[in-house]
Amino acid sequence: MSIGLVLEGGGTRGWYTGGVLTVLHEKGIHFSTVYGVSAGAMNALAYISGQINQNTATAYMKNMTDERYMGIKNLHKTGSFFNFDFMLKEQPHTIPFDYDTFLNSPVRLEVGTTDIETGQSVYFSKEEMDDGFTPVRASCSLPLIANIVKYKGHLLFDGGCSEPIPIKRSINDGNKKNIIVLTQDASYREKSGHGLYYLMLCIKYRRYPNLIRLMKNHSKIYNSEANLCTELEKEGKAIVIRPSVPVELRRYNDTEMLFKIYRMGMDDCREKLLQIEQFTA
């Protein structure tokens, strides 16, 4: 029976996922297909290439304080808070990224994005990646703080707009069992709100009513998927690894807190290792 690995996004909370995947990799626990959106997709690249470890995490962590990585200056200059050229084109050559292992791995990759014209999810496989991992760039591109990504005939934004937790994609692919890595604790549910952020979305993306509809209903979409994960866990069809305490991060480049989040992911995964090993046997 095939088992899917489902990775939620969450921006810098994705360091929690990095900690979880580090332990899974150390224990030689692998999956037929990895489903990731946003930061989950970024982590999937390192996991499939076999470079998800503490040394690599430390190397990437150092770049978090580099002004080229992200910031208001970058937003004003390029229209994107995050410098994806630096993250997905330059960093992979300086760290470096193991392209051969990634491309030759038997593990399938499904990166979730959102087509802003249709409001539907669009997934891209490993074979559909270009040299700059454009689908991953799209999957991480949040409305208002990133540019629309044009790729293979689509206008794309963050995969989390349409499917913040890509569990339904895994189920639809036929995976009866799943390991799901979330970046919010068990008590978290997204609150609905149509304040200034939503107003700005409506103004800037008025040409894309299906995107506006998605963002208006985003809390319902997220909470429905979070509830589904809980139901699957109760039914014995999934193991959900989530932060044992709420993740609070006030600054993107607070490396001390990011390391704590990363280590929490490692610790929480180790707590469930026996269960995971039995589940995947």
N, C-alpha and C positions, 0 to 999 in steps of 0.2 A: 504494500500500500504506500503510495507516494505521500510525503509530508511536506507541506509548504512552510516557508519561513516568511512571515509577514512583518514588515517594519514600518511603523508609524513615522511621520515627520516630527516637526517640533523645533526647528531652528537649532539653537545651541543646546537644547535639551537632548539633541541627538548624541551628545557625548555619553549619555546614559546607555544608548543602544550600542555605542562603540565598546563600552565596558562589557556588556552582555556578550557581544560577538567575539570579543577577545577570549573569554572563557570557553565559549563553544568551539572556537578554532583550536585553542590549546588542548581541548579534550578530543579533538578529531571528530566533532559532531557536525555533519554536513547534510545538505538538503538538495532535493532534485531541482527546486525552483525557489528563487528569492524574489519577493514582491516588495518594492520600496517606493515611497513617495518622499520628495523633499530631502530632508536630512537622512531619512531611511535609505534613499537611493544612493546618497553619498557613501554611507556606511557599507552598502552592498558592494560597491566597487572594491573597497579594501578587503572585505570578507572573501569575495570570490577570487581576488588576486593572491590571497594568502598572506596579506600584509596587515592584518588586524592584530596588532600586538602593542605592548606598552612602549617599546622603543619608537615605533612609527607614530603612535599617539603623541608622544613627547615631541617629536619632530614637527608634527602638524600644529601642536599646541603653541609652540614658539611663534608661529606665524599669526596667531590670533592678535598679537599686539602690533603687528606690522600694519602701518597705515594703508598699505596697498590692499590689504585683505578686505577691509570694510570701513565704512564711515560716511559722514555727511559730505565730506569733500568729494568722495567718489560718487555719491548720489547726485551732487550738483554737476559734476563733470560728465558723467555717463548716463545718468538717469536710473542707476541701480546702486543701492546701498552696498551690496556685495560685489566685489570685483571678480566676476566669474572667469575672466581671462586668466587672472592670477591663480585662482583656485583650481581651475580645470585644464589649463594649458601650460602654465609655467611651473606650478608646484609639482605636478606629476613627473617632470623631468629633473627637478632639483632634489626630490626626496630619495630616490625616484620611484615611479609606479611600475609594477611588473606587468607590462602589457601582454607578454607572451603567456604567462600563467593565466591571466584573466581571460584572454581570447580562447585559449585551449581548454579551459575548465569545462567539464561536462555539466556544470551547474547552469541552469537557465536563469536569466535575469529578466524581470518585467518591471520597467520603470513607469510609474503612473504620472501622467500630465493631464491638464484640463484644456480642452478646445474651447476658447472663449466665444466662438461663434455659435457652436451647438450646445454648449454647457455640458458636454459629455466627456467622460474620461477617455483618454487615448493612451495605450500602453506601447512601449517600445522595448524590443528585445536587445540582447547583447549584440546581435548581428546588425542591428540598425543603428548602432552608435557610430559617430564619426570621430575624428581625431580629438575634437574638443569636447566630447561627451555632451553634445547639444541637448539631447533629451533630458539628461540630468540637470543641466542648466535650466531648462524649462520647468522641470519638476520642483526646482528650488526658487523659482521667480515669483515672489509674492506681489499681488496687485499693490499699486501705489509706490512701492519702493524698489521695483524692478521693471525692466522693459519687457514688452511682449516679445516672445521668441517665435520666429518663423521657421518651421521645419517640416519638410515633406508635405507641403500643402496645407499645413495647419497653423493657426495662430494660437500660441500656447502660453499657459500660466501654470502656477504651482499645482501639482497633482492633488494636494490637500484641499483645494477648493471644491472638488467634486467627490473625491474618495479619500478622506484624511487617514483612514485605516483600510488598506486594500485587501480586507479579508474576503469580501464578496468575489473579487477577481480570482482569488485562490480557490474558493469553493466552486466557482463556475468552471474552473479548469479541471475539476475532478478530484481535488485534494480533500480526502475525507478527514484528515487530521492536520492540524496546524500548530506551529509554535508562533506565538504572536508577541512581539516586543512593543510595548507602549511607552510613551515618555511622560505620561501623566499618572498620578497615583489612583488607586481604586475609587476614591471618593469624588474624583473630578468629573464634572459634567459642564459642558460649555453653556454659558448664559446667553440668552438672546438679547440683542441690543442693536438698535438702529440709530445710533448717535452720529457724531461728526464723521467717524470713519466711514460709515455706510453712506452718508451724504456725499462725501468726497468721491467714493466709488461711483455713485450714481451720476455725478457730474463728469468725471473723467472718462468713464466707460459707457456713456449713454448710448453709444453705437452698438453695444453688445448686451442686449436685454437678457439673454440667457445667463451671462455671467452675473449680472445684477441679481437675477432670481436665485442663483446658487448662493451668493453671499448673503442674501436676505434669509435664506433657510439653512445657513451653514450650521447653526447650533443644533437644529433638528437632525441634520445629516450626521454630524459628529456623534451626537448622543445615541442615535440609532445604531451606529456601528460599534460604539463602545458597549452598548447593552448586548449586542449580538456576540461580542467577544466574551462577555460574562456568561451568557447562556451556553455558548459552546464549551466553555471551561466547566460549567456545572454538569454538562452532558458527557464529559470525558472525551470530547472531540478536539480539545485544544488545551495547550498550556499557555497561560498568559504570564509574561514576565513584565512587571511594571514597577516603578519607583516605590520603595517601601515607605517613604515619607514624601510629602509634596516637594517638588523641585522649585526652588525660588532663585531666580537669577535676574539681577537688576541691570547688569552690564554685560554686553556681549563678550568683552575681552577680559573678564574677571577670571584669569587662568587658575587661580587658587580654587575658586568655586567650581570651575569646569572639571578640574581634577577630582574634586569631591564627587561630582555627578558621575564621572567616569568610573571611579572606584565603587560607588554605590551600585552601578550596573554590574560590575564584576561580582560584588558580594551577593546581590540579589539572585544572580544567575547561579552562583555556587550553592545557594540555599536550596535551589530546585534541581540540582544536577542529577540526583538519584531518580527523581520523577521524570526528568527529561530523558535520561538514558533508558529507562523502562519504556517510556512512551515511543521512543524512536527505535527500539530494538526490533 
